[in-house]
Structures are given as C-alpha cells and as structure tokens.
Amino acid sequence: MLTMFGLPKPFRGHIGVIQRNAITSWSLLRPKPEIILFGDEEGTGEIAQELGLRHVPPVRRNQHGTPFLNDMFDTAQTLAAHPTLAYVNPDILLFDDFMEAVQRVKSWRERFLIVGQRTNLDVSQLLHFESPEWYERLRDIARHTGVVASPSYIDYFVFARGLYSPMPAFVIGRTAYDNWMLWKARSLRVPVVNTSAVVLAIHQNHDYYHLHPQGRAGLWQGEEALANQKLAGGRRAYGLDHATHSLTAKGIRRNFGHLVGDAKVRFEQYFLVPVLALTAPIRHPLGLRRRSIAGLMARIGLTKGRSL
C-alpha cells in the first residue's frame, strides 16, 4: 500500500530516543507499510535489522557531509515496492489515522500530495509500545499538553511515484525544500490535501545542534540554507495554507483560502520584489532594509512572511 522512507541522524542521546520512538511507531502502522531507512549513521542499520526494515546505507553528500535530499528521493522512488511513497522526518510519531487518511485520498485520486500540521510534544524517554494502552495514553497527553505548530512546519509528504522526478539538489535538514515541494505539486496541478483535521502527527521536541553547530540559526541562515533557498527559486512562501483540499471526517473538500495565499505570493514575486530591488540605492541610506519591510508587510497581512 505505502512505502515510507527517511534518513535518521546518529542514534545518540535524546535524538536517539525520539528517533527510536518514531520509527517504532511507523513499524506498528496497519496496514503495515514498507519502510526504507537511508544512511549509514550510527544505529540506523541496527534498528532496521531489529524491526525488519529495509536499509540503504549509501547516500550522496555535499562537501560538508550533509546528505542530498534529491538523491534519497530518486533512490526511494526507484526501489519502492508501492506506487505511493511517504517521506517522513524520523522524529514524527504516527498512528493508524495516518494510514486511513492515505487510503482515503488514494481512493479519490491517482496523483496527489498529502501534507499536514504537526503537534509538538516533549518526549524524553522511550515509549512503552508493548503496553496495550500506549496509543490512547499518548494521544491523550498530546491533546492536553501538545502545542500545534505553525502551518509553515511540514514533516510528512505522501505522494504518487514520479511526482518529484527530478528534484533540485537540495540538502536535507535545511530550509526551503519543503516549500518547493508544495509549489511543485501546485505547479503541476496536482491536488495538495491537508490532512491536519484527521491525522495526529506528534513531533517530539528537540534542539537543533545535532543538525548544525549553530543550531536553528545555522539551519535557517547558514550557507547550505541559502543554497537551498536559491534552488527553491523564491518559493519559500508556500505552506499548508496553499493546500487545495482538506481531508475531514466527512470527506475531501475544496479549499478556497489558498487563492488568497496565491495572490500574496504573486504580489511578492511580481511586484514587491522588483520594486525593492529598484529602490535599494535609495532605501539603504535611509535604513529601510528588505528584511524590515518584509516583516512589516507580513504583519499587516499583505505578504506571506519574511521571505523577500
């Protein structure tokens, strides 16, 4: 039915705990998906063997040692036993409502992109999956103490094979590639379905120093992040509010709110960005920088965010 894939970080300390939790939760999904773990980081091969998952060690990396996302997507789409694939960040806990959502969308269309919002939750220990109550207890805790993240955070992408062939040479764990993925589906007129209303995807909170020595700042503003943003070609504004459809308990409904978001993106790309470029020699001596103007425009609702 479904091939899931991801690339874990080294299984050390807290990140090792939450990755084990996440990947174990994937292995308990029903119907059981095929799961491919990429990379040769410490502990990846061991958990793949323990849970009976497929392990593909070779991953092409850049000069900094960061894996290329497009290489993993190409390999996954070639190796997948199923025509529907899901790329999931390996700190995300998933439940059977995820599989039910995938099946409902597959029954509706052949080509699609499924995305959804995550709920942030502090998890510091290994979960007791052997307990019959683990599922309901965790969901109950998430409902009461979890924090629903901003729509700009997207941690799972379910798509039909071939949708992302080819993909630009993004590196993993940096910005902009997720926004590009939504834009790409939209540019091909492939329905983008937001399943947030029916899927609980729990993101286990963690710091970001295992991804970059400068933490979150490095992920968003470092050299590799800027390279990703350049490859994305100014599509950083695309998020969950650009989904064309929503999956609810009653069915799949058309979203019309994305039309407003589309208009804001076009305003940024085709009017505001050229105007700012032309007026830079005048603005800069006055202290009117692009970043401050972008923040003001976002606050008053004329643009999507600080992406100019």
C-alpha positions as CSV (number, residue, x, y, z in Angstrom):
1,M,0.0,0.0,0.0
2,L,2.7,2.5,1.1
3,T,6.5,2.9,1.1
4,M,7.7,5.2,3.9
5,F,11.3,6.5,3.9
6,G,13.5,8.7,6.0
7,L,17.1,9.4,6.9
8,P,17.8,9.2,10.7
9,K,20.6,11.1,12.5
10,P,23.0,9.1,14.7
11,F,21.2,7.3,17.4
12,R,22.8,9.1,20.3
13,G,21.3,10.7,23.4
14,H,17.9,12.3,23.2
15,I,17.8,12.3,19.4
16,G,18.4,8.6,19.5
17,V,15.5,8.1,21.9
18,I,13.0,10.1,19.9
19,Q,14.1,8.5,16.6
20,R,13.6,5.0,18.0
21,N,10.2,6.0,19.2
22,A,9.2,7.5,15.8
23,I,10.4,4.6,13.7
24,T,8.9,2.0,16.0
25,S,5.6,3.8,15.7
26,W,5.9,3.5,11.9
27,S,6.5,-0.2,12.1
28,L,3.3,-0.7,14.1
29,L,1.1,1.0,11.5
30,R,-1.7,-1.0,9.9
31,P,-1.8,-1.9,7.1
32,K,1.9,-2.3,7.6
33,P,4.0,-0.1,5.2
34,E,7.3,-0.9,3.6
35,I,9.9,1.2,5.5
36,I,13.2,2.2,4.0
37,L,15.9,3.8,6.2
38,F,18.7,5.6,4.4
39,G,22.2,6.4,5.6
40,D,25.0,4.8,7.5
41,E,24.7,6.8,10.7
42,E,25.3,5.1,14.0
43,G,22.4,2.9,14.9
44,T,20.5,3.0,11.7
45,G,21.4,-0.4,10.5
46,E,20.8,-1.9,13.9
47,I,17.2,-0.6,14.2
48,A,16.5,-1.6,10.6
49,Q,17.6,-5.1,11.4
50,E,15.7,-5.2,14.7
51,L,12.4,-4.0,13.2
52,G,12.7,-5.9,9.9
53,L,13.0,-2.7,7.8
54,R,14.9,-2.1,4.6
55,H,18.3,-0.4,5.0
56,V,20.0,1.6,2.2
57,P,23.3,2.8,3.5
58,P,24.8,4.8,0.6
59,V,23.6,8.5,0.5
60,R,25.3,11.1,-1.6
61,R,26.6,14.0,0.4
62,N,27.9,17.6,-0.2
63,Q,31.3,18.9,0.8
64,H,30.1,19.5,4.3
65,G,28.9,15.9,4.7
66,T,25.2,16.8,4.5
67,P,23.0,14.3,2.6
68,F,21.4,15.4,-0.7
69,L,17.6,15.1,-0.4
70,N,17.1,14.6,-4.2
71,D,19.4,11.5,-4.2
72,M,17.3,9.9,-1.5
73,F,14.1,10.7,-3.3
74,D,15.4,9.3,-6.6
75,T,16.5,6.1,-4.9
76,A,13.3,5.7,-2.9
77,Q,11.1,6.1,-6.0
78,T,13.2,3.5,-7.8
79,L,13.3,0.9,-5.0
80,A,9.8,1.4,-3.6
81,A,7.5,-1.7,-3.7
82,H,4.4,0.5,-3.8
83,P,3.4,3.4,-6.1
84,T,2.6,5.6,-3.1
85,L,5.5,7.0,-1.1
86,A,5.8,8.9,2.2
87,Y,8.8,10.9,3.2
88,V,8.6,11.4,6.9
89,N,11.1,13.1,9.3
90,P,12.3,10.5,11.8
91,D,11.2,12.4,14.9
92,I,7.5,12.1,14.0
93,L,5.2,9.7,15.7
94,L,2.4,8.4,13.5
95,F,-0.7,6.4,14.2
96,D,-3.3,4.4,12.2
97,D,-5.2,7.6,11.4
98,F,-2.3,8.4,9.1
99,M,-2.8,5.2,7.1
100,E,-6.5,5.7,7.0
101,A,-6.0,9.2,5.5
102,V,-3.6,7.9,2.9
103,Q,-6.1,5.3,1.8
104,R,-9.0,7.8,1.6
105,V,-7.0,10.1,-0.6
106,K,-5.7,7.3,-2.8
107,S,-9.3,6.2,-3.4
108,W,-10.1,9.7,-4.5
109,R,-7.3,10.5,-6.9
110,E,-4.3,8.8,-8.5
111,R,-2.0,11.8,-8.2
112,F,-1.8,13.9,-5.1
113,L,0.4,15.3,-2.4
114,I,-0.7,14.8,1.3
115,V,0.7,17.1,4.0
116,G,-0.4,18.1,7.4
117,Q,0.3,20.0,10.6
118,R,2.3,18.6,13.5
119,T,1.7,18.7,17.2
120,N,4.8,19.5,19.3
121,L,5.2,17.4,22.5
122,D,8.0,17.0,25.0
123,V,9.1,13.3,25.0
124,S,12.2,12.4,26.9
125,Q,12.0,8.7,27.3
126,L,11.5,5.5,25.3
127,L,7.8,4.8,24.8
128,H,6.3,1.5,26.1
129,F,4.9,0.2,22.9
130,E,4.4,-3.2,24.4
131,S,1.7,-1.7,26.7
132,P,-1.9,-2.0,25.2
133,E,-2.7,1.5,26.4
134,W,0.3,3.3,24.9
135,Y,-1.6,4.5,21.9
136,E,-4.5,6.1,23.7
137,R,-2.4,7.4,26.6
138,L,0.0,9.2,24.2
139,R,-2.8,10.7,22.1
140,D,-4.5,11.9,25.3
141,I,-1.3,13.6,26.5
142,A,-0.8,15.2,23.1
143,R,-4.3,16.6,23.2
144,H,-3.9,18.2,26.6
145,T,-0.3,19.3,26.6
146,G,0.8,19.3,23.0
147,V,1.2,22.5,21.0
148,V,0.0,22.7,17.4
149,A,2.9,24.0,15.3
150,S,2.7,26.8,12.7
151,P,1.4,25.7,9.3
152,S,4.9,26.5,7.9
153,Y,6.3,23.3,9.6
154,I,5.6,20.3,7.4
155,D,7.1,16.9,8.4
156,Y,5.4,14.4,6.2
157,F,4.8,14.3,2.4
158,V,2.8,11.5,0.8
159,F,2.9,11.4,-3.0
160,A,2.5,9.2,-6.0
161,R,5.7,7.9,-7.5
162,G,7.2,10.2,-10.1
163,L,5.9,13.5,-8.7
164,Y,9.4,14.5,-7.6
165,S,11.5,13.2,-10.5
166,P,13.6,15.2,-10.9
167,M,14.2,17.3,-7.8
168,P,16.7,20.1,-7.4
169,A,19.9,19.2,-5.4
170,F,18.5,20.2,-2.0
171,V,20.4,19.1,1.1
172,I,18.4,17.6,3.9
173,G,17.6,19.4,7.2
174,R,17.8,22.9,5.8
175,T,15.1,25.3,4.7
176,A,13.1,25.8,1.5
177,Y,12.9,22.3,0.1
178,D,9.5,21.7,1.8
179,N,8.1,24.9,0.4
180,W,9.3,23.9,-3.0
181,M,7.6,20.5,-2.8
182,L,4.2,22.2,-2.2
183,W,4.9,24.6,-5.1
184,K,5.9,21.8,-7.4
185,A,2.7,19.9,-6.8
186,R,0.7,23.0,-7.3
187,S,2.6,23.9,-10.5
188,L,1.7,20.5,-11.9
189,R,-2.0,21.0,-10.9
190,V,-1.7,18.0,-8.5
191,P,-4.1,18.3,-5.6
192,V,-2.5,19.2,-2.3
193,V,-4.5,17.7,0.5
194,N,-4.1,18.9,4.1
195,T,-4.9,16.1,6.5
196,S,-4.4,18.0,9.7
197,A,-8.1,17.6,10.7
198,V,-7.9,13.9,10.9
199,V,-4.2,13.0,11.4
200,L,-2.3,13.4,14.7
201,A,1.4,13.7,13.8
202,I,3.4,14.2,17.0
203,H,6.7,15.9,16.7
204,Q,9.0,15.1,19.7
205,N,10.6,18.3,20.7
206,H,14.4,18.5,20.4
207,D,17.2,21.1,19.9
208,Y,18.9,21.5,16.5
209,Y,22.6,21.3,17.4
210,H,22.7,17.7,16.1
211,L,21.8,19.1,12.7
212,H,24.1,22.2,12.7
213,P,26.7,23.5,15.1
214,Q,24.9,26.9,15.1
215,G,21.6,25.2,15.9
216,R,18.4,26.7,14.4
217,A,20.2,29.8,13.2
218,G,22.5,27.7,11.1
219,L,19.6,25.8,9.6
220,W,17.8,28.9,8.5
221,Q,20.6,31.3,7.7
222,G,23.7,29.3,7.0
223,E,25.5,28.7,3.7
224,E,23.6,25.5,3.0
225,A,20.2,27.1,3.8
226,L,20.9,29.9,1.4
227,A,21.8,27.4,-1.3
228,N,18.6,25.6,-0.7
229,Q,16.6,28.9,-0.9
230,K,18.3,29.7,-4.2
231,L,17.4,26.3,-5.6
232,A,13.8,26.8,-4.5
233,G,13.7,29.9,-6.6
234,G,11.7,32.2,-4.3
235,R,9.0,29.6,-3.4
236,R,9.6,29.9,0.4
237,A,6.1,31.3,0.9
238,Y,4.3,28.0,0.1
239,G,2.9,26.3,3.2
240,L,-0.1,24.4,4.4
241,D,-2.4,27.3,3.7
242,H,-1.6,26.7,0.0
243,A,-3.3,23.2,0.1
244,T,-6.0,23.0,-2.5
245,H,-8.1,20.5,-0.5
246,S,-8.7,19.4,3.1
247,L,-9.5,15.9,4.4
248,T,-12.1,15.9,7.1
249,A,-14.2,13.3,8.9
250,K,-16.9,14.0,6.3
251,G,-14.7,13.7,3.2
252,I,-12.4,15.8,1.0
253,R,-13.4,19.4,0.5
254,R,-12.1,22.1,-1.7
255,N,-10.1,24.9,-0.1
256,F,-10.6,28.4,-1.4
257,G,-8.4,30.1,1.2
258,H,-5.4,29.2,-0.8
259,L,-6.4,31.7,-3.5
260,V,-5.7,34.5,-1.1
261,G,-2.3,33.0,-0.4
262,D,-1.6,32.6,-4.1
263,A,-2.4,36.3,-4.6
264,K,0.0,37.3,-1.9
265,V,2.8,35.2,-3.4
266,R,2.2,36.8,-6.8
267,F,2.2,40.2,-5.2
268,E,5.6,39.4,-3.6
269,Q,7.2,37.9,-6.7
270,Y,6.0,40.1,-9.5
271,F,5.6,43.5,-7.8
272,L,7.2,43.9,-4.4
273,V,10.5,42.1,-5.0
274,P,11.3,44.1,-8.3
275,V,10.3,47.3,-6.6
276,L,12.5,46.7,-3.6
277,A,15.4,45.8,-6.0
278,L,15.0,49.0,-7.9
279,T,14.7,51.2,-4.8
280,A,17.6,49.7,-2.9
281,P,20.0,52.5,-3.6
282,I,17.5,55.0,-2.1
283,R,16.3,52.9,0.7
284,H,19.6,51.6,2.2
285,P,21.0,55.1,3.1
286,L,17.7,55.6,5.0
287,G,17.9,52.4,6.8
288,L,15.0,50.8,5.0
289,R,16.2,47.3,4.5
290,R,14.4,44.5,2.7
291,R,14.1,42.4,5.9
292,S,12.4,45.1,7.9
293,I,10.0,45.9,5.0
294,A,9.2,42.2,4.6
295,G,8.4,41.9,8.3
296,L,6.1,45.0,8.2
297,M,4.2,43.7,5.1
298,A,3.7,40.3,6.8
299,R,2.4,41.9,9.9
300,I,-0.2,43.9,8.1
301,G,-1.2,40.8,6.0
302,L,0.0,41.8,2.6
303,T,2.6,39.1,2.2
304,K,3.2,35.5,3.4
305,G,6.2,36.2,5.6
306,R,9.8,37.2,5.8
307,S,10.8,35.6,2.6
308,L,11.7,38.6,0.4
